[in-house]
Amino acid sequence: MRVCSVDHPELPPLEMPSRFKHDVAYFMTPPGERGVPKLPESEYWIDLDDARRFLNEGVLLVYSPLDSTKQAEIQLTAEQEEWLEWIIANRVNRIRIE
């Protein structure tokens, strides 16, 4: 699977494992939140401040779909860290997964 920058199409895509298709939902800012536009299928908005926070903390907070008061910390994988570094270094907000 490849992650492409919509903001900077000149950037070479980043290769990611196929499971990243599911992981990206943990990192994305939903359309309509903080001014994020509605995006085509397979495109995602990543807030750079959030990306920096995820990378600095090294974990994701995941909430239970059954009880929003329950949360768990999940350590970032090496691939997720590499992707966040790519996002931050290249100032990418909008990505497309192919």
N, CA, C and O atoms as CSV, one atom per row, in Angstrom:
chain,resi,resn,atom,element,x,y,z
A,1,MET,N,N,0.842,-1.157,0.000
A,1,MET,CA,C,0.000,0.000,0.000
A,1,MET,C,C,0.893,1.228,0.000
A,1,MET,O,O,1.967,1.236,0.602
A,2,ARG,N,N,0.431,2.266,-0.686
A,2,ARG,CA,C,1.197,3.503,-0.778
A,2,ARG,C,C,0.393,4.656,-0.199
A,2,ARG,O,O,-0.814,4.768,-0.414
A,3,VAL,N,N,1.097,5.517,0.547
A,3,VAL,CA,C,0.492,6.750,1.050
A,3,VAL,C,C,1.066,7.878,0.216
A,3,VAL,O,O,2.280,8.066,0.148
A,4,CYS,N,N,0.169,8.631,-0.424
A,4,CYS,CA,C,0.580,9.725,-1.303
A,4,CYS,C,C,0.148,11.053,-0.698
A,4,CYS,O,O,-0.902,11.142,-0.062
A,5,SER,N,N,0.956,12.075,-0.897
A,5,SER,CA,C,0.600,13.413,-0.455
A,5,SER,C,C,-0.232,14.088,-1.539
A,5,SER,O,O,0.214,14.225,-2.678
A,6,VAL,N,N,-1.434,14.506,-1.181
A,6,VAL,CA,C,-2.261,15.278,-2.110
A,6,VAL,C,C,-1.746,16.715,-2.134
A,6,VAL,O,O,-1.775,17.373,-3.175
A,7,ASP,N,N,-1.270,17.203,-0.977
A,7,ASP,CA,C,-0.736,18.568,-0.861
A,7,ASP,C,C,0.526,18.762,-1.701
A,7,ASP,O,O,0.725,19.811,-2.316
A,8,HIS,N,N,1.359,17.750,-1.716
A,8,HIS,CA,C,2.670,17.821,-2.383
A,8,HIS,C,C,2.832,16.603,-3.300
A,8,HIS,O,O,3.548,15.662,-2.958
A,9,PRO,N,N,2.174,16.617,-4.454
A,9,PRO,CA,C,2.205,15.442,-5.334
A,9,PRO,C,C,3.602,15.096,-5.843
A,9,PRO,O,O,3.818,13.994,-6.348
A,10,GLU,N,N,4.551,16.023,-5.716
A,10,GLU,CA,C,5.927,15.753,-6.155
A,10,GLU,C,C,6.663,14.823,-5.189
A,10,GLU,O,O,7.700,14.264,-5.545
A,11,LEU,N,N,6.140,14.650,-3.973
A,11,LEU,CA,C,6.777,13.755,-2.997
A,11,LEU,C,C,6.623,12.303,-3.411
A,11,LEU,O,O,5.549,11.896,-3.853
A,12,PRO,N,N,7.671,11.525,-3.276
A,12,PRO,CA,C,7.513,10.087,-3.547
A,12,PRO,C,C,6.565,9.485,-2.509
A,12,PRO,O,O,6.619,9.860,-1.338
A,13,PRO,N,N,5.704,8.564,-2.917
A,13,PRO,CA,C,4.793,7.909,-1.969
A,13,PRO,C,C,5.573,7.131,-0.913
A,13,PRO,O,O,6.705,6.699,-1.134
A,14,LEU,N,N,4.937,6.970,0.226
A,14,LEU,CA,C,5.516,6.191,1.318
A,14,LEU,C,C,4.862,4.822,1.317
A,14,LEU,O,O,3.636,4.713,1.356
A,15,GLU,N,N,5.675,3.782,1.273
A,15,GLU,CA,C,5.154,2.409,1.319
A,15,GLU,C,C,4.782,2.063,2.759
A,15,GLU,O,O,5.562,2.302,3.681
A,16,MET,N,N,3.591,1.501,2.948
A,16,MET,CA,C,3.105,1.109,4.268
A,16,MET,C,C,2.499,-0.292,4.179
A,16,MET,O,O,2.075,-0.717,3.104
A,17,PRO,N,N,2.458,-1.011,5.304
A,17,PRO,CA,C,1.811,-2.331,5.295
A,17,PRO,C,C,0.304,-2.176,5.043
A,17,PRO,O,O,-0.266,-1.120,5.319
A,18,SER,N,N,-0.322,-3.203,4.532
A,18,SER,CA,C,-1.744,-3.128,4.172
A,18,SER,C,C,-2.648,-2.810,5.357
A,18,SER,O,O,-3.721,-2.235,5.172
A,19,ARG,N,N,-2.232,-3.175,6.580
A,19,ARG,CA,C,-3.076,-2.879,7.750
A,19,ARG,C,C,-3.203,-1.381,8.003
A,19,ARG,O,O,-4.082,-0.961,8.756
A,20,PHE,N,N,-2.339,-0.560,7.386
A,20,PHE,CA,C,-2.405,0.878,7.594
A,20,PHE,C,C,-3.739,1.448,7.124
A,20,PHE,O,O,-4.163,2.497,7.611
A,21,LYS,N,N,-4.396,0.788,6.203
A,21,LYS,CA,C,-5.716,1.233,5.734
A,21,LYS,C,C,-6.678,1.377,6.921
A,21,LYS,O,O,-7.548,2.248,6.912
A,22,HIS,N,N,-6.522,0.530,7.933
A,22,HIS,CA,C,-7.361,0.605,9.132
A,22,HIS,C,C,-6.762,1.555,10.167
A,22,HIS,O,O,-7.498,2.242,10.875
A,23,ASP,N,N,-5.444,1.597,10.260
A,23,ASP,CA,C,-4.757,2.435,11.247
A,23,ASP,C,C,-4.989,3.921,11.018
A,23,ASP,O,O,-5.074,4.686,11.979
A,24,VAL,N,N,-5.092,4.340,9.766
A,24,VAL,CA,C,-5.179,5.766,9.459
A,24,VAL,C,C,-6.358,6.435,10.169
A,24,VAL,O,O,-6.299,7.629,10.462
A,25,ALA,N,N,-7.415,5.692,10.445
A,25,ALA,CA,C,-8.586,6.258,11.127
A,25,ALA,C,C,-8.244,6.786,12.511
A,25,ALA,O,O,-8.907,7.703,12.993
A,26,TYR,N,N,-7.238,6.239,13.155
A,26,TYR,CA,C,-6.827,6.713,14.481
A,26,TYR,C,C,-6.146,8.074,14.422
A,26,TYR,O,O,-6.128,8.799,15.417
A,27,PHE,N,N,-5.592,8.424,13.282
A,27,PHE,CA,C,-4.797,9.633,13.139
A,27,PHE,C,C,-5.526,10.771,12.428
A,27,PHE,O,O,-5.132,11.930,12.557
A,28,MET,N,N,-6.565,10.461,11.692
A,28,MET,CA,C,-7.214,11.461,10.848
A,28,MET,C,C,-8.083,12.420,11.654
A,28,MET,O,O,-8.566,12.088,12.736
A,29,THR,N,N,-8.272,13.622,11.099
A,29,THR,CA,C,-9.235,14.580,11.624
A,29,THR,C,C,-10.493,14.405,10.768
A,29,THR,O,O,-10.421,14.520,9.545
A,30,PRO,N,N,-11.643,14.131,11.391
A,30,PRO,CA,C,-12.869,13.887,10.614
A,30,PRO,C,C,-13.329,15.126,9.847
A,30,PRO,O,O,-13.143,16.249,10.315
A,31,PRO,N,N,-13.930,14.927,8.669
A,31,PRO,CA,C,-14.486,16.045,7.903
A,31,PRO,C,C,-15.482,16.833,8.771
A,31,PRO,O,O,-16.261,16.257,9.531
A,32,GLY,N,N,-15.433,18.146,8.636
A,32,GLY,CA,C,-16.327,19.009,9.398
A,32,GLY,C,C,-15.742,19.455,10.733
A,32,GLY,O,O,-16.202,20.439,11.313
A,33,GLU,N,N,-14.738,18.744,11.221
A,33,GLU,CA,C,-14.103,19.113,12.486
A,33,GLU,C,C,-12.913,20.024,12.193
A,33,GLU,O,O,-12.093,19.719,11.327
A,34,ARG,N,N,-12.820,21.125,12.906
A,34,ARG,CA,C,-11.720,22.088,12.754
A,34,ARG,C,C,-11.537,22.548,11.310
A,34,ARG,O,O,-10.414,22.778,10.861
A,35,GLY,N,N,-12.651,22.681,10.588
A,35,GLY,CA,C,-12.595,23.197,9.228
A,35,GLY,C,C,-12.134,22.227,8.166
A,35,GLY,O,O,-11.855,22.636,7.039
A,36,VAL,N,N,-12.047,20.946,8.498
A,36,VAL,CA,C,-11.611,19.946,7.523
A,36,VAL,C,C,-12.728,19.717,6.499
A,36,VAL,O,O,-13.872,19.457,6.872
A,37,PRO,N,N,-12.391,19.814,5.208
A,37,PRO,CA,C,-13.409,19.615,4.174
A,37,PRO,C,C,-13.786,18.141,4.009
A,37,PRO,O,O,-13.068,17.247,4.458
A,38,LYS,N,N,-14.925,17.909,3.359
A,38,LYS,CA,C,-15.301,16.543,2.979
A,38,LYS,C,C,-14.340,16.111,1.875
A,38,LYS,O,O,-14.115,16.842,0.910
A,39,LEU,N,N,-13.782,14.923,2.030
A,39,LEU,CA,C,-12.765,14.441,1.096
A,39,LEU,C,C,-13.271,13.236,0.320
A,39,LEU,O,O,-14.153,12.515,0.786
A,40,PRO,N,N,-12.710,13.018,-0.873
A,40,PRO,CA,C,-13.064,11.824,-1.635
A,40,PRO,C,C,-12.664,10.551,-0.882
A,40,PRO,O,O,-11.849,10.585,0.040
A,41,GLU,N,N,-13.251,9.444,-1.293
A,41,GLU,CA,C,-12.901,8.147,-0.707
A,41,GLU,C,C,-11.396,7.914,-0.818
A,41,GLU,O,O,-10.777,8.272,-1.819
A,42,SER,N,N,-10.825,7.323,0.203
A,42,SER,CA,C,-9.399,6.997,0.294
A,42,SER,C,C,-8.505,8.209,0.522
A,42,SER,O,O,-7.283,8.103,0.416
A,43,GLU,N,N,-9.105,9.369,0.837
A,43,GLU,CA,C,-8.314,10.537,1.205
A,43,GLU,C,C,-8.609,10.889,2.654
A,43,GLU,O,O,-9.731,10.722,3.134
A,44,TYR,N,N,-7.574,11.384,3.350
A,44,TYR,CA,C,-7.666,11.656,4.778
A,44,TYR,C,C,-6.926,12.945,5.106
A,44,TYR,O,O,-5.923,13.278,4.474
A,45,TRP,N,N,-7.433,13.664,6.102
A,45,TRP,CA,C,-6.793,14.888,6.577
A,45,TRP,C,C,-6.084,14.580,7.886
A,45,TRP,O,O,-6.677,14.028,8.813
A,46,ILE,N,N,-4.812,14.941,7.952
A,46,ILE,CA,C,-4.013,14.719,9.150
A,46,ILE,C,C,-3.559,16.091,9.666
A,46,ILE,O,O,-2.826,16.806,8.983
A,47,ASP,N,N,-3.997,16.445,10.864
A,47,ASP,CA,C,-3.601,17.707,11.464
A,47,ASP,C,C,-2.144,17.603,11.919
A,47,ASP,O,O,-1.779,16.669,12.633
A,48,LEU,N,N,-1.321,18.557,11.507
A,48,LEU,CA,C,0.110,18.484,11.832
A,48,LEU,C,C,0.368,18.575,13.335
A,48,LEU,O,O,1.271,17.911,13.843
A,49,ASP,N,N,-0.404,19.380,14.049
A,49,ASP,CA,C,-0.234,19.448,15.505
A,49,ASP,C,C,-0.559,18.109,16.152
A,49,ASP,O,O,0.133,17.675,17.074
A,50,ASP,N,N,-1.614,17.453,15.667
A,50,ASP,CA,C,-1.952,16.120,16.183
A,50,ASP,C,C,-0.844,15.123,15.858
A,50,ASP,O,O,-0.478,14.297,16.695
A,51,ALA,N,N,-0.316,15.205,14.646
A,51,ALA,CA,C,0.756,14.283,14.238
A,51,ALA,C,C,1.980,14.452,15.147
A,51,ALA,O,O,2.588,13.468,15.568
A,52,ARG,N,N,2.331,15.694,15.441
A,52,ARG,CA,C,3.468,15.941,16.342
A,52,ARG,C,C,3.192,15.370,17.733
A,52,ARG,O,O,4.073,14.771,18.350
A,53,ARG,N,N,1.971,15.559,18.220
A,53,ARG,CA,C,1.608,15.056,19.552
A,53,ARG,C,C,1.681,13.534,19.588
A,53,ARG,O,O,2.243,12.961,20.522
A,54,PHE,N,N,1.113,12.872,18.569
A,54,PHE,CA,C,1.171,11.398,18.517
A,54,PHE,C,C,2.622,10.925,18.556
A,54,PHE,O,O,2.967,10.009,19.302
A,55,LEU,N,N,3.468,11.564,17.743
A,55,LEU,CA,C,4.864,11.142,17.663
A,55,LEU,C,C,5.592,11.403,18.986
A,55,LEU,O,O,6.349,10.555,19.458
A,56,ASN,N,N,5.365,12.558,19.571
A,56,ASN,CA,C,6.028,12.892,20.844
A,56,ASN,C,C,5.596,11.969,21.977
A,56,ASN,O,O,6.418,11.561,22.797
A,57,GLU,N,N,4.301,11.638,22.023
A,57,GLU,CA,C,3.793,10.781,23.093
A,57,GLU,C,C,4.090,9.308,22.838
A,57,GLU,O,O,4.203,8.523,23.779
A,58,GLY,N,N,4.218,8.930,21.560
A,58,GLY,CA,C,4.527,7.547,21.215
A,58,GLY,C,C,3.378,6.579,21.394
A,58,GLY,O,O,3.563,5.365,21.310
A,59,VAL,N,N,2.182,7.113,21.643
A,59,VAL,CA,C,1.003,6.263,21.856
A,59,VAL,C,C,-0.225,6.884,21.209
A,59,VAL,O,O,-0.272,8.079,20.917
A,60,LEU,N,N,-1.213,6.027,20.999
A,60,LEU,CA,C,-2.553,6.444,20.580
A,60,LEU,C,C,-3.503,6.187,21.736
A,60,LEU,O,O,-3.372,5.184,22.437
A,61,LEU,N,N,-4.450,7.076,21.939
A,61,LEU,CA,C,-5.526,6.809,22.881
A,61,LEU,C,C,-6.699,6.288,22.074
A,61,LEU,O,O,-7.185,6.966,21.169
A,62,VAL,N,N,-7.152,5.095,22.396
A,62,VAL,CA,C,-8.251,4.459,21.667
A,62,VAL,C,C,-9.417,4.316,22.636
A,62,VAL,O,O,-9.269,3.799,23.743
A,63,TYR,N,N,-10.583,4.788,22.191
A,63,TYR,CA,C,-11.778,4.729,23.016
A,63,TYR,C,C,-12.629,3.537,22.628
A,63,TYR,O,O,-12.690,3.158,21.458
A,64,SER,N,N,-13.286,2.951,23.614
A,64,SER,CA,C,-14.163,1.818,23.371
A,64,SER,C,C,-15.411,2.281,22.609
A,64,SER,O,O,-16.008,3.298,22.963
A,65,PRO,N,N,-15.806,1.544,21.567
A,65,PRO,CA,C,-17.033,1.909,20.856
A,65,PRO,C,C,-18.284,1.659,21.705
A,65,PRO,O,O,-19.360,2.176,21.400
A,66,LEU,N,N,-18.139,0.880,22.750
A,66,LEU,CA,C,-19.283,0.568,23.612
A,66,LEU,C,C,-19.395,1.507,24.806
A,66,LEU,O,O,-20.475,1.665,25.374
A,67,ASP,N,N,-18.274,2.135,25.192
A,67,ASP,CA,C,-18.273,3.006,26.358
A,67,ASP,C,C,-17.198,4.067,26.160
A,67,ASP,O,O,-16.011,3.797,26.344
A,68,SER,N,N,-17.614,5.277,25.785
A,68,SER,CA,C,-16.656,6.327,25.446
A,68,SER,C,C,-15.837,6.810,26.646
A,68,SER,O,O,-14.897,7.586,26.477
A,69,THR,N,N,-16.182,6.362,27.845
A,69,THR,CA,C,-15.374,6.729,29.009
A,69,THR,C,C,-14.196,5.780,29.197
A,69,THR,O,O,-13.287,6.072,29.975
A,70,LYS,N,N,-14.199,4.661,28.503
A,70,LYS,CA,C,-13.109,3.677,28.591
A,70,LYS,C,C,-12.116,3.940,27.461
A,70,LYS,O,O,-12.496,4.064,26.296
A,71,GLN,N,N,-10.848,4.021,27.825
A,71,GLN,CA,C,-9.818,4.235,26.817
A,71,GLN,C,C,-8.602,3.370,27.109
A,71,GLN,O,O,-8.384,2.915,28.232
A,72,ALA,N,N,-7.826,3.162,26.068
A,72,ALA,CA,C,-6.593,2.391,26.202
A,72,ALA,C,C,-5.492,3.107,25.441
A,72,ALA,O,O,-5.752,3.759,24.429
A,73,GLU,N,N,-4.265,2.988,25.924
A,73,GLU,CA,C,-3.110,3.507,25.218
A,73,GLU,C,C,-2.485,2.381,24.419
A,73,GLU,O,O,-2.225,1.297,24.942
A,74,ILE,N,N,-2.247,2.652,23.146
A,74,ILE,CA,C,-1.612,1.674,22.269
A,74,ILE,C,C,-0.320,2.296,21.754
A,74,ILE,O,O,-0.330,3.390,21.191
A,75,GLN,N,N,0.787,1.593,21.951
A,75,GLN,CA,C,2.082,2.097,21.510
A,75,GLN,C,C,2.142,2.128,19.985
A,75,GLN,O,O,1.667,1.211,19.315
A,76,LEU,N,N,2.733,3.198,19.447
A,76,LEU,CA,C,2.900,3.317,18.003
A,76,LEU,C,C,3.839,2.238,17.486
A,76,LEU,O,O,4.806,1.870,18.153
A,77,THR,N,N,3.547,1.735,16.296
A,77,THR,CA,C,4.453,0.800,15.644
A,77,THR,C,C,5.574,1.583,14.966
A,77,THR,O,O,5.469,2.797,14.789
A,78,ALA,N,N,6.626,0.901,14.595
A,78,ALA,CA,C,7.733,1.548,13.879
A,78,ALA,C,C,7.243,2.151,12.564
A,78,ALA,O,O,7.685,3.234,12.178
A,79,GLU,N,N,6.342,1.466,11.880
A,79,GLU,CA,C,5.806,1.981,10.614
A,79,GLU,C,C,4.976,3.239,10.841
A,79,GLU,O,O,5.065,4.187,10.061
A,80,GLN,N,N,4.164,3.258,11.907
A,80,GLN,CA,C,3.366,4.444,12.209
A,80,GLN,C,C,4.265,5.628,12.555
A,80,GLN,O,O,3.980,6.757,12.155
A,81,GLU,N,N,5.349,5.381,13.296
A,81,GLU,CA,C,6.293,6.449,13.615
A,81,GLU,C,C,6.954,6.981,12.347
A,81,GLU,O,O,7.092,8.193,12.175
A,82,GLU,N,N,7.356,6.085,11.469
A,82,GLU,CA,C,7.974,6.493,10.198
A,82,GLU,C,C,7.006,7.353,9.389
A,82,GLU,O,O,7.402,8.370,8.820
A,83,TRP,N,N,5.750,6.947,9.338
A,83,TRP,CA,C,4.734,7.698,8.602
A,83,TRP,C,C,4.526,9.075,9.219
A,83,TRP,O,O,4.451,10.064,8.490
A,84,LEU,N,N,4.431,9.165,10.540
A,84,LEU,CA,C,4.264,10.460,11.202
A,84,LEU,C,C,5.465,11.368,10.931
A,84,LEU,O,O,5.297,12.566,10.703
A,85,GLU,N,N,6.659,10.811,10.953
A,85,GLU,CA,C,7.858,11.597,10.639
A,85,GLU,C,C,7.795,12.128,9.212
A,85,GLU,O,O,8.178,13.269,8.954
A,86,TRP,N,N,7.309,11.299,8.279
A,86,TRP,CA,C,7.160,11.701,6.877
A,86,TRP,C,C,6.141,12.831,6.768
A,86,TRP,O,O,6.378,13.818,6.072
A,87,ILE,N,N,5.011,12.690,7.452
A,87,ILE,CA,C,3.956,13.719,7.452
A,87,ILE,C,C,4.519,15.051,7.950
A,87,ILE,O,O,4.337,16.089,7.313
A,88,ILE,N,N,5.196,15.009,9.085
A,88,ILE,CA,C,5.701,16.222,9.720
A,88,ILE,C,C,6.824,16.858,8.895
A,88,ILE,O,O,6.800,18.063,8.645
A,89,ALA,N,N,7.795,16.066,8.477
A,89,ALA,CA,C,8.942,16.595,7.725
A,89,ALA,C,C,8.517,17.259,6.420
A,89,ALA,O,O,9.137,18.224,5.973
A,90,ASN,N,N,7.456,16.736,5.814
A,90,ASN,CA,C,7.009,17.246,4.513
A,90,ASN,C,C,5.788,18.157,4.603
A,90,ASN,O,O,5.254,18.602,3.586
A,91,ARG,N,N,5.351,18.429,5.843
A,91,ARG,CA,C,4.191,19.307,6.085
A,91,ARG,C,C,2.973,18.872,5.263
A,91,ARG,O,O,2.355,19.675,4.563
A,92,VAL,N,N,2.653,17.601,5.366
A,92,VAL,CA,C,1.538,17.017,4.623
A,92,VAL,C,C,0.296,16.980,5.516
A,92,VAL,O,O,0.336,16.455,6.628
A,93,ASN,N,N,-0.796,17.539,5.018
A,93,ASN,CA,C,-2.070,17.444,5.724
A,93,ASN,C,C,-3.009,16.437,5.073
A,93,ASN,O,O,-3.717,15.694,5.754
A,94,ARG,N,N,-3.002,16.427,3.764
A,94,ARG,CA,C,-3.983,15.610,3.036
A,94,ARG,C,C,-3.267,14.467,2.332
A,94,ARG,O,O,-2.341,14.671,1.547
A,95,ILE,N,N,-3.734,13.244,2.642
A,95,ILE,CA,C,-3.119,12.063,2.032
A,95,ILE,C,C,-4.161,11.255,1.257
A,95,ILE,O,O,-5.367,11.364,1.479
A,96,ARG,N,N,-3.651,10.455,0.355
A,96,ARG,CA,C,-4.493,9.483,-0.378
A,96,ARG,C,C,-3.802,8.131,-0.238
A,96,ARG,O,O,-2.582,8.020,-0.358
A,97,ILE,N,N,-4.604,7.120,0.017
A,97,ILE,CA,C,-4.075,5.763,0.135
A,97,ILE,C,C,-4.400,4.999,-1.147
A,97,ILE,O,O,-5.541,4.970,-1.607
A,98,GLU,N,N,-3.373,4.391,-1.700
A,98,GLU,CA,C,-3.544,3.605,-2.945
A,98,GLU,C,C,-3.116,2.179,-2.717
A,98,GLU,O,O,-3.182,1.361,-3.634
